Amino acid sequence: MKTNLLHLRYFYTVAKEGSFTRAAEKLRIAQPALSRMIKELEESFEKELLVRTKKQITLTEHGRVAWKYAQGIFDQVNELEKFFSKEDITTLPPLRIGTSDVLATQIFPQVITKFTKDESIYPLVQIGTSTEIYDLIEKKSLDFALLFHTPSPRAGLIIRPFREFRFHLVIGKKFLKKEETRTSFIGSREVDEVTNKKFPTLALWKEIEPKAKIKISTNSILAHLSMVKEGLGIAVLPSFLVGKELAQGHLIDLLPKERLEFKLNLITHRDYPPHLTGEKFLNLLQSQEV
């Protein structure tokens, strides 16, 4: 079975307008021809897509599936047309990305520098907790999100590993011999992820310091670093944030023989995949050296 994209465009327009008459006017074709095109599409799928009545048009179950795929296809077609037409930035929708503070401040600036060489691209970065980010993706207020810590997936959202980053369990050098600091673990999960009880790095550290336990929790990795520097505890932090201070000896890696790696996850809406500009950003981030 081969899908005729022109037929799919006609179906998409009819479903969007909710009327053969309005769709025919918008497409500038005769209504009988439009009806015939939809019928041919249904025959090619061997499934009924629309239920036609005198008052309205509704989608069948198969029609809803076809609509979701068609919407994704033609959203990207529209982005492609805008890209090549070189429209002014004020007429283009922004690329809306959800993320955490550490990525927004430590990784994104270098990627955005390369990304915005095309002046028609306007990134909008939203920082929040995983729950807040999930809510925005469900509402399609974000194109996608990138987070280290993700709660259980919700229906309609897709979570998949994007790339891995090296982390270290660190302590301030001047607090290394202070038991209170060594046994105070700063929680490295989202504060709103209340169902999570597993902290594998803490379990590793408890083999060395049995008294270690979580004393503080925050969803800000930058706050973790500030707390470590103040001697409030130890924390699991990414190489791209603490690599220089580890090399300079200001921070100490408490588990130097362990290679701690955490996945950065890409979160998208099932019916709203990243468009062309989004894919460009993700490709740049994938290749960014850290």
KAVEN-V86029 format. One record per backbone hydrogen bond with DSSP energy under -0.5 kcal/mol. NH is the residue of the N-H (numbers start at 0). CO is the residue of the C=O. If there is no record, write none. Layout:
# KAVEN-V86029
nh: (NH;NH)
co: (CO;CO)
This chain:
# KAVEN-V86029
nh: (3;4;7;8;9;10;11;12;13;14;15;16;17;18;22;23;24;25;26;27;28;33;34;35;36;37;38;39;40;41;42;43;44;45;46;50;51;52;57;59;63;64;65;66;67;68;69;70;71;72;73;74;75;76;77;78;79;80;81;82;83;84;85;85;86;90;91;91;94;95;96;96;97;98;99;103;104;105;106;107;109;110;111;112;113;114;115;116;117;118;120;123;125;125;126;127;132;133;134;135;136;137;138;139;140;141;142;143;144;145;146;149;156;157;159;161;162;164;166;167;169;169;170;171;172;174;175;177;178;181;182;183;184;184;185;185;186;186;192;193;195;198;202;203;204;205;206;206;207;208;211;212;214;215;217;220;223;224;225;226;227;228;229;230;231;233;234;236;236;238;240;241;242;245;246;247;248;248;249;250;251;253;253;254;255;257;259;259;260;261;263;264;264;265;266;266;267;268;269;271;278;279;280;281;282;283;284;285;286;287;287)
co: (1;2;3;4;5;6;7;8;9;10;11;12;13;13;18;19;20;21;22;23;23;29;30;31;32;33;34;35;36;37;38;39;40;41;41;57;49;55;50;48;59;60;61;62;63;64;65;66;67;68;69;70;71;72;73;74;75;76;77;78;79;80;81;82;81;87;87;88;121;93;94;123;143;125;145;99;100;101;102;102;106;106;107;108;109;110;111;113;114;116;117;94;96;123;124;98;128;129;130;131;132;133;134;136;135;135;95;95;266;97;264;147;153;267;265;263;263;261;259;236;167;234;251;227;249;171;172;174;176;177;178;180;182;212;183;233;184;215;189;191;192;196;198;199;200;201;202;203;204;204;208;182;184;184;186;218;219;220;221;222;223;224;225;227;226;183;169;167;234;165;237;237;238;241;242;243;244;245;244;244;170;168;251;168;252;254;166;257;258;164;162;146;262;159;144;264;157;271;155;268;274;275;276;277;278;279;280;281;282;283;284)
